[in-house]
């Protein structure tokens, strides 16, 4: 399975927006919102691990114990005292770590997260210690969610694999991952997927 993350530090001149983003911190009201109890945390309060201002100056990327969140402060219904951001930000992305397949940098500072449904989210990060910490946290959370995986043999498409994933509440589930969705109506493909799933469960000592 591809490495979940290959972080690289961005180079080159920084715009004023990037420089400003280096020095900002996640608003406290938003942090409180993110640590509220959610279904993704198994009914327990969540915990913010790292946050970084996006390079476009209009949002935040946040890692929590349970999920990856992207917040947009472009639309606000109200403000805190002193003209700060709204108590409840607009949420662009809010997905558990078990939804992440890979996250990689293209060398420009952008971090592209690829999801299990085949879609992707690109996060423009500034070249800063906060961005490095954020990227490292993404890597750690994805790796923690990935308990074990095995490739699916032919005739499934190349790169097809079955993974055992761990959720924030410690529950385990299997996932079928592939750049090209396999045709499960083909009995031979379905049998290969089934065999890989059973092998993954056996390797983890779990019942089939």
N, CA, C and O of each residue as an XYZ file, in Angstrom:
832
protein
N       0.852     -1.200      0.000
C       0.000      0.000      0.000
C       0.880      1.239      0.000
O       1.896      1.246      0.695
N       0.544      2.290     -0.743
C       1.389      3.473     -0.785
C       1.557      4.079      0.592
O       0.672      3.973      1.441
N       2.706      4.720      0.810
C       2.932      5.416      2.068
C       1.874      6.478      2.257
O       1.614      7.242      1.328
N       1.238      6.561      3.451
C       0.157      7.519      3.647
C       0.573      8.962      3.466
O      -0.266      9.811      3.165
N       1.861      9.264      3.644
C       2.244     10.666      3.580
C       3.702     10.798      3.220
O       4.554     10.074      3.736
N       3.983     11.728      2.332
C       5.361     12.054      1.994
C       5.519     13.561      2.081
O       5.528     14.235      1.051
N       5.646     14.117      3.302
C       5.672     15.575      3.447
C       6.947     16.182      2.898
O       8.030     15.616      3.047
N       6.814     17.339      2.261
C       7.965     18.100      1.801
C       7.750     19.553      2.167
O       6.619     20.039      2.192
N       8.816     20.226      2.443
C       8.715     21.634      2.782
C       8.687     22.456      1.508
O       9.451     22.207      0.576
N       7.797     23.441      1.477
C       7.688     24.294      0.299
C       8.863     25.254      0.248
O       9.437     25.597      1.281
N       9.224     25.692     -0.961
C      10.314     26.637     -1.133
C       9.829     27.815     -1.936
O       8.734     27.794     -2.499
N      10.663     28.861     -1.988
C      10.311     30.015     -2.798
C       9.783     31.152     -1.959
O       9.656     31.036     -0.740
N       9.469     32.274     -2.631
C       9.001     33.466     -1.940
C       7.622     33.237     -1.364
O       6.833     32.467     -1.911
N       7.329     33.909     -0.256
C       6.029     33.804      0.386
C       5.265     35.101      0.189
O       5.837     36.189      0.247
N       3.974     34.975     -0.044
C       3.143     36.156     -0.165
C       2.820     36.672      1.225
O       3.100     36.004      2.220
N       2.226     37.866      1.298
C       1.837     38.415      2.589
C       0.827     37.514      3.277
O       0.868     37.348      4.496
N      -0.092     36.925      2.492
C      -1.102     36.041      3.076
C      -0.442     34.846      3.744
O      -0.869     34.419      4.817
N       0.602     34.303      3.114
C       1.304     33.172      3.703
C       2.010     33.589      4.989
O       1.988     32.861      5.982
N       2.631     34.755      4.964
C       3.340     35.228      6.149
C       2.381     35.437      7.306
O       2.684     35.067      8.440
N       1.209     36.037      7.023
C       0.214     36.247      8.066
C      -0.272     34.912      8.620
O      -0.462     34.771      9.828
N      -0.476     33.925      7.731
C      -1.011     32.634      8.150
C      -0.066     31.910      9.096
O      -0.507     31.116      9.927
N       1.236     32.178      8.974
C       2.216     31.509      9.825
C       2.020     31.853     11.296
O       2.384     31.067     12.171
N       1.451     33.016     11.574
C       1.407     33.515     12.942
C       0.030     33.416     13.590
O      -0.150     33.893     14.710
N      -0.946     32.809     12.914
C      -2.293     32.741     13.452
C      -2.514     31.452     14.231
O      -1.845     30.445     14.003
N      -3.465     31.507     15.153
C      -3.849     30.326     15.917
C      -5.346     30.103     15.766
O      -6.106     31.042     15.532
N      -5.757     28.853     15.902
C      -7.163     28.495     15.752
C      -7.994     29.205     16.818
O      -7.671     29.118     18.003
N      -9.069     29.913     16.417
C      -9.905     30.612     17.402
C     -10.421     29.662     18.481
O     -10.788     28.523     18.193
N     -10.445     30.137     19.718
C     -10.850     29.282     20.830
C     -12.281     28.777     20.681
O     -12.582     27.637     21.034
N     -13.164     29.631     20.156
C     -14.556     29.210     19.981
C     -14.653     28.048     19.003
O     -15.468     27.145     19.185
N     -13.828     28.070     17.972
C     -13.839     26.985     16.997
C     -13.267     25.712     17.604
O     -13.744     24.613     17.324
N     -12.237     25.869     18.442
C     -11.654     24.705     19.110
C     -12.701     24.026     19.995
O     -12.790     22.799     20.033
N     -13.493     24.837     20.707
C     -14.551     24.268     21.548
C     -15.568     23.526     20.695
O     -16.050     22.460     21.079
N     -15.891     24.089     19.542
C     -16.843     23.444     18.638
C     -16.317     22.085     18.169
O     -17.078     21.122     18.070
N     -15.026     22.010     17.885
C     -14.438     20.780     17.363
C     -14.293     19.693     18.419
O     -14.225     18.511     18.083
N     -14.244     20.075     19.685
C     -14.062     19.077     20.743
C     -15.385     18.598     21.324
O     -15.393     17.840     22.293
N     -16.500     19.028     20.747
C     -17.804     18.560     21.214
C     -17.975     17.080     20.876
O     -17.288     16.545     20.005
N     -18.893     16.434     21.571
C     -19.170     15.020     21.322
C     -19.769     14.853     19.930
O     -20.690     15.579     19.553
N     -19.244     13.894     19.165
C     -19.757     13.608     17.827
C     -19.886     12.100     17.649
O     -19.230     11.343     18.364
N     -20.716     11.648     16.710
C     -20.808     10.203     16.450
C     -19.461      9.593     16.069
O     -19.199      8.428     16.370
N     -18.602     10.380     15.406
C     -17.304      9.859     14.963
C     -16.390      9.509     16.125
O     -15.460      8.719     15.964
N     -16.643     10.090     17.299
C     -15.785      9.832     18.455
C     -16.356      8.763     19.371
O     -15.828      8.533     20.459
N     -17.420      8.112     18.950
C     -18.014      7.077     19.779
C     -18.696      7.627     21.014
O     -18.757      6.959     22.046
N     -19.213      8.856     20.912
C     -19.917      9.459     22.036
C     -19.011     10.107     23.063
O     -19.474     10.488     24.138
N     -17.723     10.239     22.752
C     -16.770     10.865     23.662
C     -16.315     12.207     23.099
O     -16.338     12.398     21.883
N     -15.901     13.143     23.957
C     -15.390     14.419     23.448
C     -14.162     14.199     22.572
O     -13.326     13.346     22.870
N     -14.054     14.965     21.498
C     -12.900     14.867     20.613
C     -11.785     15.762     21.146
O     -11.987     16.523     22.093
N     -10.607     15.665     20.529
C      -9.459     16.450     20.982
C      -8.694     16.972     19.777
O      -8.318     16.196     18.898
N      -8.460     18.287     19.727
C      -7.688     18.885     18.643
C      -6.216     18.549     18.840
O      -5.666     18.744     19.924
N      -5.577     18.040     17.779
C      -4.165     17.673     17.841
C      -3.272     18.719     17.184
O      -2.226     19.076     17.725
N      -3.687     19.211     16.014
C      -2.891     20.209     15.294
C      -3.814     21.013     14.394
O      -4.844     20.517     13.939
N      -3.432     22.257     14.142
C      -4.219     23.105     13.246
C      -3.275     24.025     12.493
O      -2.209     24.387     12.990
N      -3.683     24.401     11.280
C      -2.854     25.281     10.470
C      -3.754     26.146      9.598
O      -4.747     25.674      9.044
N      -3.391     27.410      9.488
C      -4.103     28.335      8.604
C      -3.745     27.993      7.170
O      -2.569     27.813      6.852
N      -4.740     27.901      6.300
C      -4.470     27.592      4.903
C      -3.824     28.785      4.209
O      -4.043     29.936      4.590
N      -3.031     28.496      3.194
C      -2.249     29.536      2.530
C      -3.119     30.561      1.817
O      -2.679     31.685      1.573
N      -4.363     30.181      1.476
C      -5.235     31.147      0.804
C      -5.812     32.165      1.776
O      -6.457     33.127      1.359
N      -5.582     31.957      3.089
C      -6.043     32.907      4.089
C      -7.518     32.834      4.400
O      -8.038     33.694      5.112
N      -8.215     31.823      3.883
C      -9.665     31.746      4.058
C     -10.126     30.458      4.714
O     -11.261     30.031      4.503
N      -9.280     29.840      5.495
C      -9.721     28.621      6.142
C      -8.643     27.995      6.998
O      -7.506     28.463      7.052
N      -9.034     26.924      7.664
C      -8.144     26.184      8.547
C      -8.236     24.701      8.242
O      -9.300     24.197      7.881
N      -7.127     24.011      8.386
C      -7.116     22.555      8.364
C      -6.783     22.100      9.778
O      -5.842     22.597     10.396
N      -7.563     21.151     10.284
C      -7.435     20.737     11.680
C      -7.423     19.215     11.764
O      -8.246     18.540     11.147
N      -6.480     18.688     12.535
C      -6.501     17.266     12.854
C      -6.985     17.104     14.283
O      -6.541     17.813     15.186
N      -7.899     16.166     14.481
C      -8.342     15.818     15.824
C      -8.060     14.337     16.047
O      -7.591     13.640     15.147
N      -8.345     13.874     17.233
C      -8.152     12.453     17.531
C      -8.961     11.585     16.575
O      -8.516     10.504     16.190
N     -10.153     12.054     16.189
C     -11.073     11.217     15.425
C     -11.145     11.525     13.940
O     -11.566     10.672     13.159
N     -10.735     12.753     13.519
C     -11.062     13.117     12.150
C     -10.175     14.233     11.609
O      -9.411     14.869     12.335
N     -10.314     14.444     10.286
C      -9.672     15.555      9.594
C     -10.766     16.550      9.223
O     -11.772     16.187      8.614
N     -10.555     17.810      9.599
C     -11.576     18.838      9.404
C     -10.971     20.017      8.658
O      -9.848     20.433      8.941
N     -11.727     20.552      7.697
C     -11.340     21.784      7.007
C     -12.451     22.797      7.243
O     -13.614     22.547      6.928
N     -12.075     23.943      7.801
C     -13.031     24.989      8.156
C     -12.856     26.190      7.241
O     -11.741     26.524      6.839
N     -13.964     26.830      6.918
C     -13.949     28.011      6.052
C     -14.480     29.196      6.844
O     -15.599     29.153      7.356
N     -13.682     30.250      6.945
C     -14.146     31.437      7.660
C     -14.604     32.527      6.701
O     -14.698     33.692      7.087
N     -14.887     32.162      5.460
C     -15.329     33.158      4.488
C     -16.751     33.620      4.704
O     -17.092     34.757      4.379
N     -17.602     32.734      5.261
C     -19.005     33.083      5.503
C     -19.279     33.010      6.990
O     -19.107     31.956      7.603
N     -19.705     34.122      7.579
C     -19.932     34.188      9.015
C     -21.296     34.783      9.304
O     -21.697     35.784      8.711
N     -22.000     34.146     10.228
C     -23.318     34.653     10.619
C     -23.217     35.633     11.776
O     -24.136     36.418     12.014
N     -22.123     35.591     12.480
C     -21.955     36.467     13.625
C     -20.507     36.470     14.033
O     -19.715     35.688     13.507
N     -20.140     37.330     14.957
C     -18.755     37.407     15.383
C     -18.669     37.408     16.889
O     -19.627     37.728     17.593
N     -17.486     37.038     17.368
C     -17.218     37.163     18.785
C     -17.003     38.634     19.117
O     -16.873     39.463     18.216
N     -16.966     38.958     20.403
C     -16.655     40.322     20.809
C     -15.302     40.720     20.242
O     -14.339     39.958     20.321
N     -15.235     41.895     19.682
C     -13.978     42.353     19.117
C     -13.851     42.053     17.643
O     -12.789     42.266     17.059
N     -14.932     41.553     17.017
C     -14.894     41.339     15.579
C     -14.199     40.075     15.150
O     -13.750     39.980     14.008
N     -14.095     39.088     16.039
C     -13.442     37.833     15.704
C     -14.344     36.944     14.880
O     -15.424     37.367     14.469
N     -13.914     35.706     14.630
C     -14.690     34.788     13.804
C     -15.950     34.305     14.506
O     -16.071     34.400     15.728
N     -16.874     33.792     13.727
C     -18.126     33.286     14.272
C     -17.866     32.112     15.199
O     -16.865     31.408     15.058
N     -18.787     31.899     16.165
C     -18.638     30.796     17.106
C     -18.642     29.446     16.398
O     -17.916     28.534     16.793
N     -19.452     29.316     15.362
C     -19.541     28.064     14.621
C     -19.084     28.316     13.182
O     -19.785     28.995     12.432
N     -17.935     27.789     12.784
C     -17.420     28.036     11.437
C     -18.161     27.206     10.394
O     -18.871     26.255     10.723
N     -17.983     27.581      9.145
C     -18.507     26.774      8.052
C     -17.565     25.597      7.829
O     -16.357     25.782      7.682
N     -18.114     24.397      7.803
C     -17.307     23.188      7.679
C     -17.276     22.738      6.222
O     -18.312     22.432      5.633
N     -16.082     22.703      5.655
C     -15.913     22.236      4.277
C     -15.719     20.727      4.220
O     -16.281     20.052      3.358
N     -14.919     20.206      5.142
C     -14.621     18.772      5.198
C     -14.651     18.345      6.658
O     -14.112     19.038      7.521
N     -15.272     17.219      6.935
C     -15.269     16.646      8.281
C     -15.418     15.135      8.121
O     -16.529     14.614      8.033
N     -14.272     14.438      8.084
C     -14.301     13.006      7.796
C     -13.368     12.260      8.744
O     -12.318     12.779      9.123
N     -13.751     11.038      9.127
C     -12.908     10.249     10.036
C     -11.639      9.775      9.339
O     -11.563      9.741      8.111
N     -10.649      9.410     10.143
C      -9.370      8.969      9.575
C      -9.517      7.698      8.751
O      -8.717      7.455      7.847
N     -10.513      6.895      9.045
C     -10.720      5.675      8.268
C     -11.178      5.970      6.847
O     -11.225      5.059      6.019
N     -11.517      7.222      6.544
C     -11.886      7.604      5.179
C     -10.679      8.008      4.341
O     -10.799      8.172      3.127
N      -9.516      8.171      4.975
C      -8.320      8.618      4.254
C      -7.562      7.410      3.710
O      -7.277      6.463      4.443
N      -7.240      7.453      2.418
C      -6.409      6.413      1.819
C      -4.945      6.840      1.860
O      -4.103      6.121      2.396
N      -4.639      8.006      1.296
C      -3.277      8.540      1.316
C      -3.335     10.052      1.457
O      -4.365     10.678      1.209
N      -2.205     10.626      1.861
C      -2.034     12.076      1.881
C      -0.601     12.355      1.467
O       0.331     11.826      2.073
N      -0.410     13.177      0.446
C       0.937     13.390     -0.068
C       1.112     14.828     -0.520
O       0.149     15.506     -0.879
N       2.375     15.286     -0.497
C       2.718     16.636     -0.929
C       3.282     16.589     -2.336
O       3.960     15.634     -2.715
N       2.992     17.640     -3.115
C       3.524     17.708     -4.477
C       4.783     18.563     -4.557
O       5.278     18.839     -5.650
N       5.301     18.982     -3.406
C       6.509     19.785     -3.388
C       6.256     21.280     -3.414
O       7.197     22.060     -3.267
N       5.008     21.703     -3.598
C       4.685     23.134     -3.619
C       4.135     23.603     -2.279
O       3.853     24.788     -2.104
N       3.983     22.689     -1.339
C       3.382     23.022     -0.057
C       1.951     22.552      0.049
O       1.376     22.580      1.137
N       1.352     22.116     -1.062
C      -0.022     21.621     -1.035
C      -0.037     20.161     -0.588
O       0.787     19.358     -1.027
N      -0.971     19.833      0.280
C      -1.149     18.465      0.753
C      -2.448     17.934      0.159
O      -3.518     18.493      0.398
N      -2.353     16.861     -0.612
C      -3.531     16.280     -1.247
C      -3.947     15.024     -0.497
O      -3.179     14.071     -0.363
N      -5.183     15.048     -0.012
C      -5.741     13.918      0.723
C      -6.680     13.161     -0.210
O      -7.602     13.742     -0.784
N      -6.439     11.874     -0.354
C      -7.293     11.036     -1.195
C      -8.169     10.170     -0.299
O      -7.710      9.561      0.667
N      -9.459     10.141     -0.661
C     -10.461      9.491      0.182
C     -10.868      8.136     -0.383
O     -10.613      7.831     -1.548
N     -11.502      7.334      0.459
C     -11.896      5.985      0.056
C     -12.944      5.988     -1.054
O     -13.087      4.991     -1.761
N     -13.678      7.087     -1.221
C     -14.693      7.142     -2.269
C     -14.129      7.600     -3.614
O     -14.882      7.798     -4.567
N     -12.799      7.771     -3.693
C     -12.168      8.147     -4.945
C     -11.992      9.637     -5.146
O     -11.345     10.050     -6.109
N     -12.551     10.464     -4.261
C     -12.392     11.906     -4.366
C     -11.103     12.341     -3.664
O     -10.435     11.538     -3.013
N     -10.768     13.621     -3.808
C      -9.552     14.148     -3.188
C      -9.788     15.576     -2.719
O     -10.611     16.297     -3.283
N      -9.067     15.975     -1.693
C      -9.099     17.340     -1.168
C      -7.671     17.856     -1.113
O      -6.802     17.213     -0.524
N      -7.418     19.016     -1.724
C      -6.086     19.608     -1.713
C      -6.053     20.769     -0.726
O      -6.880     21.678     -0.789
N      -5.089     20.722      0.183
C      -4.942     21.743      1.218
C      -3.690     22.565      0.934
O      -2.582     22.034      1.013
N      -3.840     23.863      0.602
C      -2.664     24.713      0.374
C      -2.057     25.145      1.708
O      -2.643     25.956      2.425
N      -0.896     24.611      2.037
C      -0.269     24.894      3.321
C       0.870     25.893      3.163
O       1.529     25.942      2.125
N       1.090     26.680      4.195
C       2.229     27.588      4.206
C       3.470     26.811      4.631
O       3.368     25.737      5.224
N       4.633     27.358      4.325
C       5.894     26.733      4.719
C       6.213     27.185      6.141
O       6.820     28.236      6.345
N       5.801     26.383      7.120
C       5.971     26.786      8.515
C       6.061     25.555      9.398
O       5.761     24.442      8.965
N       6.476     25.765     10.635
C       6.532     24.665     11.595
C       5.138     24.094     11.845
O       4.979     22.884     12.008
N       4.122     24.974     11.876
C       2.753     24.505     12.100
C       2.314     23.557     10.985
O       1.644     22.558     11.246
N       2.692     23.872      9.739
C       2.332     23.002      8.618
C       3.041     21.661      8.717
O       2.454     20.618      8.431
N       4.310     21.692      9.123
C       5.063     20.445      9.279
C       4.425     19.583     10.365
O       4.264     18.375     10.189
N       4.062     20.205     11.492
C       3.412     19.474     12.579
C       2.079     18.902     12.117
O       1.743     17.760     12.430
N       1.320     19.705     11.369
C       0.033     19.247     10.855
C       0.220     18.025      9.955
O      -0.484     17.026     10.109
N       1.171     18.101      9.015
C       1.407     16.992      8.090
C       1.850     15.735      8.826
O       1.421     14.631      8.490
N       2.704     15.899      9.824
C       3.141     14.751     10.608
C       1.979     14.120     11.361
O       1.899     12.897     11.481
N       1.080     14.954     11.867
C      -0.076     14.433     12.598
C      -1.005     13.670     11.667
O      -1.547     12.631     12.042
N      -1.190     14.186     10.452
C      -1.989     13.454      9.461
C      -1.387     12.070      9.238
O      -2.094     11.063      9.250
N      -0.084     12.037      9.036
C       0.604     10.761      8.798
C       0.380      9.795      9.964
O       0.064      8.624      9.753
N       0.542     10.287     11.183
C       0.404      9.433     12.357
C      -1.015      8.901     12.513
O      -1.207      7.732     12.848
N      -2.017      9.759     12.269
C      -3.403      9.322     12.442
C      -3.806      8.313     11.367
O      -4.520      7.352     11.652
N      -3.347      8.532     10.130
C      -3.668      7.578      9.068
C      -3.011      6.234      9.361
O      -3.639      5.185      9.213
N      -1.751      6.267      9.775
C      -1.059      5.017     10.084
C      -1.726      4.281     11.240
O      -1.819      3.053     11.229
N      -2.189      5.032     12.237
C      -2.854      4.384     13.363
C      -4.154      3.713     12.928
O      -4.523      2.660     13.449
N      -4.843      4.328     11.973
C      -6.120      3.770     11.522
C      -5.932      2.528     10.656
O      -6.867      1.747     10.476
N      -4.733      2.348     10.124
C      -4.463      1.224      9.231
C      -3.811      0.093     10.028
O      -2.616      0.139     10.321
N      -4.597     -0.910     10.371
C      -4.102     -2.015     11.193
C      -3.322     -3.020     10.350
O      -2.238     -3.458     10.736
N      -3.879     -3.378      9.201
C      -3.254     -4.385      8.341
C      -3.892     -4.294      6.961
O      -5.030     -3.845      6.824
N      -3.156     -4.722      5.944
C      -3.731     -4.765      4.603
C      -3.052     -5.853      3.792
O      -1.911     -6.231      4.058
N      -3.777     -6.352      2.793
C      -3.242     -7.359      1.884
C      -3.738     -7.070      0.472
O      -4.864     -6.606      0.295
N      -2.908     -7.340     -0.534
C      -3.360     -7.145     -1.918
C      -4.369     -8.215     -2.318
O      -4.353     -9.335     -1.807
N      -5.241     -7.844     -3.239
C      -6.191     -8.795     -3.813
C      -5.585     -9.305     -5.114
O      -5.162     -8.517     -5.959
N      -5.544    -10.604     -5.269
C      -4.937    -11.179     -6.460
C      -5.793    -11.026     -7.703
O      -6.917    -10.528     -7.643
N      -5.252    -11.456     -8.820
C      -5.988    -11.421    -10.079
C      -7.222    -12.312     -9.963
O      -7.211    -13.304     -9.234
N      -8.287    -11.955    -10.684
C      -8.373    -10.959    -11.760
C      -8.796     -9.559    -11.304
O      -9.250     -8.768    -12.131
N      -8.663     -9.234    -10.031
C      -8.992     -7.873     -9.580
C      -7.995     -6.885    -10.192
O      -6.862     -7.268    -10.484
N      -8.391     -5.622    -10.392
C      -7.471     -4.625    -10.957
C      -6.210     -4.479    -10.111
O      -6.251     -4.648     -8.892
N      -5.101     -4.168    -10.755
C      -3.837     -3.967    -10.047
C      -4.002     -2.873     -8.992
O      -4.647     -1.853     -9.238
N      -3.420     -3.093     -7.834
C      -3.507     -2.112     -6.758
C      -4.692     -2.303     -5.838
O      -4.817     -1.589     -4.843
N      -5.563     -3.246     -6.144
C      -6.712     -3.509     -5.271
C      -6.228     -4.197     -3.999
O      -5.431     -5.133     -4.062
N      -6.702     -3.740     -2.857
C      -6.299     -4.347     -1.594
C      -7.443     -4.271     -0.591
O      -8.348     -3.445     -0.712
N      -7.377     -5.145      0.392
C      -8.319     -5.139      1.506
C      -7.557     -4.669      2.736
O      -6.498     -5.202      3.065
N      -8.109     -3.663      3.411
C      -7.456     -3.094      4.586
C      -8.338     -3.268      5.811
O      -9.565     -3.221      5.726
N      -7.693     -3.469      6.942
C      -8.385     -3.482      8.227
C      -8.124     -2.138      8.882
O      -6.975     -1.782      9.140
N      -9.199     -1.383      9.156
C      -9.062     -0.027      9.678
C      -9.594      0.070     11.108
O     -10.548     -0.610     11.484
N      -8.946      0.939     11.896
C      -9.338      1.178     13.283
C      -9.959      2.567     13.396
O      -9.335      3.558     13.017
N     -11.178      2.644     13.913
C     -11.858      3.921     14.108
C     -11.446      4.538     15.440
O     -10.750      3.910     16.238
N     -11.884      5.776     15.674
C     -11.526      6.483     16.907
C     -12.061      5.779     18.145
O     -11.467      5.878     19.219
N     -13.185      5.064     18.005
C     -13.752      4.350     19.149
C     -13.176      2.944     19.299
O     -13.684      2.135     20.076
N     -12.095      2.658     18.537
C     -11.361      1.390     18.574
C     -12.080      0.252     17.847
O     -11.590     -0.877     17.857
N     -13.214      0.516     17.224
C     -13.874     -0.526     16.439
C     -13.080     -0.783     15.162
O     -12.405      0.111     14.653
N     -13.165     -2.009     14.648
C     -12.418     -2.417     13.461
C     -13.375     -2.765     12.334
O     -14.445     -3.328     12.561
N     -12.974     -2.422     11.117
C     -13.778     -2.756      9.949
C     -12.851     -2.964      8.762
O     -11.751     -2.413      8.721
N     -13.297     -3.761      7.797
C     -12.500     -3.970      6.592
C     -12.964     -3.021      5.500
O     -14.135     -2.646      5.435
N     -12.016     -2.639      4.637
C     -12.304     -1.767      3.503
C     -11.693     -2.359      2.245
O     -10.619     -2.961      2.275
N     -12.395     -2.177      1.149
C     -11.866     -2.547     -0.161
C     -11.370     -1.278     -0.827
O     -12.155     -0.365     -1.086
N     -10.072     -1.209     -1.107
C      -9.455     -0.011     -1.667
C      -8.907     -0.314     -3.052
O      -8.236     -1.325     -3.260
N      -9.201      0.579     -3.999
C      -8.703      0.379     -5.353
C      -8.876      1.658     -6.152
O      -9.892      2.343     -6.029
N      -7.876      1.982     -6.976
C      -8.005      3.134     -7.869
C      -9.057      2.872     -8.940
O      -9.740      3.789     -9.397
N      -9.175      1.616     -9.329
C     -10.189      1.197    -10.302
C     -11.143      0.245     -9.587
O     -10.738     -0.862     -9.232
N     -12.400      0.643     -9.363
C     -13.334     -0.221     -8.628
C     -13.450     -1.598     -9.277
O     -13.733     -1.694    -10.471
N     -13.236     -2.656     -8.512
C     -13.347     -4.005     -9.082
C     -14.798     -4.373     -9.365
O     -15.714     -3.895     -8.695
N     -14.990     -5.213    -10.349
C     -16.325     -5.670    -10.729
C     -16.702     -6.862     -9.856
O     -16.345     -8.001    -10.157
N     -17.426     -6.591     -8.773
C     -17.773     -7.653     -7.833
C     -18.871     -8.572     -8.362
O     -19.178     -9.596     -7.752
N     -19.464     -8.200     -9.506
C     -20.435     -9.110    -10.121
C     -19.729    -10.270    -10.818
O     -20.346    -11.285    -11.140
N     -18.426    -10.104    -11.046
C     -17.609    -11.189    -11.597
C     -17.267    -12.136    -10.451
O     -16.615    -11.736     -9.486
N     -17.700    -13.377    -10.551
C     -17.522    -14.325     -9.452
C     -16.053    -14.527     -9.097
O     -15.722    -14.721     -7.927
N     -15.174    -14.485    -10.086
C     -13.748    -14.683     -9.809
C     -13.173    -13.511     -9.021
O     -12.362    -13.701     -8.114
N     -13.598    -12.292     -9.373
C     -13.144    -11.106     -8.639
C     -13.687    -11.135     -7.218
O     -12.955    -10.881     -6.261
N     -14.973    -11.445     -7.084
C     -15.590    -11.500     -5.761
C     -14.901    -12.537     -4.879
O     -14.711    -12.313     -3.683
N     -14.528    -13.666     -5.465
C     -13.853    -14.718     -4.701
C     -12.472    -14.261     -4.245
O     -12.053    -14.563     -3.128
N     -11.760    -13.531     -5.111
C     -10.431    -13.032     -4.750
C     -10.522    -12.008     -3.622
O      -9.694    -12.003     -2.712
N     -11.535    -11.140     -3.688
C     -11.737    -10.144     -2.630
C     -12.092    -10.833     -1.318
O     -11.583    -10.468     -0.259
N     -12.965    -11.828     -1.396
C     -13.370    -12.564     -0.197
C     -12.166    -13.257      0.445
O     -12.015    -13.240      1.667
N     -11.321    -13.857     -0.373
C     -10.146    -14.550      0.153
C      -9.189    -13.571      0.833
O      -8.630    -13.875      1.887
N      -9.005    -12.400      0.230
C      -8.119    -11.400      0.829
C      -8.690    -10.897      2.149
O      -7.952    -10.697      3.114
N     -10.000    -10.693      2.191
C     -10.635    -10.227      3.428
C     -10.456    -11.255      4.545
O     -10.133    -10.888      5.675
N     -10.660    -12.522      4.242
C     -10.498    -13.552      5.264
C      -9.046    -13.635      5.732
O      -8.782    -13.860      6.913
N      -8.112    -13.455      4.808
C      -6.696    -13.496      5.178
C      -6.333    -12.327      6.092
O      -5.551    -12.489      7.029
N      -6.902    -11.149      5.821
C      -6.654     -9.984      6.676
C      -7.198    -10.229      8.078
O      -6.527     -9.934      9.067
N      -8.408    -10.765      8.167
C      -9.005    -11.045      9.475
C      -8.211    -12.114     10.221
O      -8.007    -12.013     11.431
N      -7.767    -13.136      9.495
C      -6.962    -14.192     10.122
C      -5.654    -13.625     10.666
O      -5.231    -13.977     11.767
N      -5.014    -12.745      9.889
C      -3.733    -12.172     10.308
C      -3.884    -11.338     11.573
O      -2.956    -11.239     12.376
N      -5.064    -10.737     11.744
C      -5.316     -9.911     12.928
C      -5.915    -10.716     14.077
O      -6.162    -10.176     15.155
N      -6.148    -12.009     13.845
C      -6.725    -12.849     14.890
C      -8.179    -12.556     15.161
O      -8.660    -12.734     16.280
N      -8.893    -12.102     14.124
C     -10.303    -11.751     14.279
C     -11.189    -12.806     13.637
O     -10.773    -13.470     12.688
N     -12.418    -12.968     14.150
C     -13.332    -13.936     13.536
C     -13.748    -13.485     12.148
O     -13.827    -12.287     11.876
N     -14.011    -14.432     11.279
C     -14.422    -14.105      9.917
C     -15.894    -13.721      9.879
O     -16.424    -13.411      8.812
